[in-house]
Amino acid sequence: MVKLKSQMTEGELLKIYRDMVLIREFEERTAEMYSRGKVTGFCHLYIGEEAVAVGAMSALHPDDYVISSYRDHGHCLIKGTSPKEVMAELFGRATGTCKGKGGSMHLFDPKTNFFGGYAIVAGGIPITLGVGYAIKYRKEDKVVASFFGDGATNAGAFYESLNMSKIWSLPIIFICENNFFGISTAVSWASATTDIFKKAEAHGIPTAKVNGMDVIAVREAIKNAAKYAREGKGPYFVEALTYRFRGHSMSDPADYRIPREEKIWKDRDPIPNFARKLIEEGISDADGLRAIKEEVEQEVEQAVKFADSSPWPEAIELMKDIYSEKEGEER
Ligand SMILES: Cc1ncc(C[n+]2csc(CCOP(=O)(O)OP(=O)(O)O)c2C)c(N)n1
């Protein structure tokens, strides 16, 4: 077993732990706020999948671009948007990342180069293609990472994007978060192959399949992919095997899953498993990790208070930020 300490500094390793705890805590409070009617509409939690976003983003440069799907809270947070702004957006308040007009599925933050969550399955993938094209056109030293589910890989837009990304040799990292279900539909019912990465292989794109519950394994896979893409060699595809611990969205009891399967995956929970390694290697101890968790709980509590005390958008906001073909015209 490769030691964690040989790969990263203690500070970096503790940041990875903190980031996973931040997503978990944020999502648990979001579920609570949803049941209290503070968050409304569709809401998809990322609990169980934290190692994918955190491992991947720890391998990217801060100014690289990231695009997600509707399960986007974790990606937006780890890209650098404050929990306050994300929670306020979920509450629909004027202080949210999109002034309260986007909500859970449509987070977007140009400050951090987080270029959006998209409610349409596979909707973010062609947009990634555009961002990849822009990076190449402007000769930027950047890559764009696109996160999407296994279900998205059955959509036509996915194949068109793979094809064009390869032809144009764009600096894109496609990251499939394979949690084995598209709502209640198992991968094997909807996908001609359950080895999702093979879909990219067919386009001549290099691939990796990785344990998405192991944050360091994800980080290593994305480091390789980012190096390849940044060197101008073209797109790379990573399939991360993961599991969502809750239903597809807040309204889904997930009663189509087998309890035995759920138990197997919950035993692979990336957070306690990583905590155990940190303690085994003497990087922290139980008290140290508890202190991190408490600090994160405070931060998320502050985010909830901020969101709850923030103003609603003014009615006039309905008429602003609307796409118009006439440049500069305010409607
Ligand atoms: C084009 C389109 N078809 C159907 C839906 C309804 N829908 C929302 S999420 C989802 C499942 C997608 O599953 P997957 O891509 O595996 O992502 P996961 O939810 O597992 O993260 C579906 C069918 C949609 N939003 N967009």
The ligand as an SDF file (V2000), in Angstrom:
LIG
                    3D

 26 27  0  0  0  0  0  0  0  0999 V2000
  -33.1450   14.6360  -21.4280 C   0  0  0  0  0  0  0  0  0  0  0  0
  -33.7030   14.2330  -20.1010 C   0  0  0  0  0  0  0  0  0  0  0  0
  -34.3980   13.0710  -20.0040 N   0  0  0  0  0  0  0  0  0  0  0  0
  -34.9210   12.6660  -18.8190 C   0  0  0  0  0  0  0  0  0  0  0  0
  -34.7420   13.4480  -17.7010 C   0  0  0  0  0  0  0  0  0  0  0  0
  -35.2760   12.9650  -16.3580 C   0  0  0  0  0  0  0  0  0  0  0  0
  -34.1520   12.5090  -15.5300 N   0  0  0  0  0  0  0  0  0  0  0  0
  -33.6420   13.2900  -14.5790 C   0  0  0  0  0  0  0  0  0  0  0  0
  -32.3460   12.5890  -13.8350 S   0  0  0  0  0  0  0  0  0  0  0  0
  -32.4470   11.1890  -14.7550 C   0  0  0  0  0  0  0  0  0  0  0  0
  -31.4850   10.0430  -14.5420 C   0  0  0  0  0  0  0  0  0  0  0  0
  -30.0850   10.3320  -14.9330 C   0  0  0  0  0  0  0  0  0  0  0  0
  -29.2100    9.4150  -14.3350 O   0  0  0  0  0  0  0  0  0  0  0  0
  -27.6520    9.5550  -14.3940 P   0  0  0  0  0  0  0  0  0  0  0  0
  -27.2570   10.2690  -15.6310 O   0  0  0  0  0  0  0  0  0  0  0  0
  -27.0870    8.2000  -14.1900 O   0  0  0  0  0  0  0  0  0  0  0  0
  -27.2660   10.5080  -13.1900 O   0  0  0  0  0  0  0  0  0  0  0  0
  -27.4440   10.3190  -11.6430 P   0  0  0  0  0  0  0  0  0  0  0  0
  -28.8050   10.8860  -11.3220 O   0  0  0  0  0  0  0  0  0  0  0  0
  -27.3310    8.8690  -11.3230 O   0  0  0  0  0  0  0  0  0  0  0  0
  -26.3890   11.1500  -11.0040 O   0  0  0  0  0  0  0  0  0  0  0  0
  -33.5050   11.2940  -15.6450 C   0  0  0  0  0  0  0  0  0  0  0  0
  -33.8960   10.2320  -16.6000 C   0  0  0  0  0  0  0  0  0  0  0  0
  -34.0240   14.6520  -17.8440 C   0  0  0  0  0  0  0  0  0  0  0  0
  -33.7960   15.4680  -16.7950 N   0  0  0  0  0  0  0  0  0  0  0  0
  -33.4960   15.0070  -19.0260 N   0  0  0  0  0  0  0  0  0  0  0  0
  1  2  1  0
  2  3  1  0
  2 26  2  0
  3  4  2  0
  4  5  1  0
  5  6  1  0
  5 24  2  0
  6  7  1  0
  7  8  2  0
  7 22  1  0
  8  9  1  0
  9 10  1  0
 10 11  1  0
 10 22  2  0
 11 12  1  0
 12 13  1  0
 13 14  1  0
 14 15  2  0
 14 16  1  0
 14 17  1  0
 17 18  1  0
 18 19  2  0
 18 20  1  0
 18 21  1  0
 22 23  1  0
 24 25  1  0
 24 26  1  0
M  CHG  1   7   1
M  END
$$$$
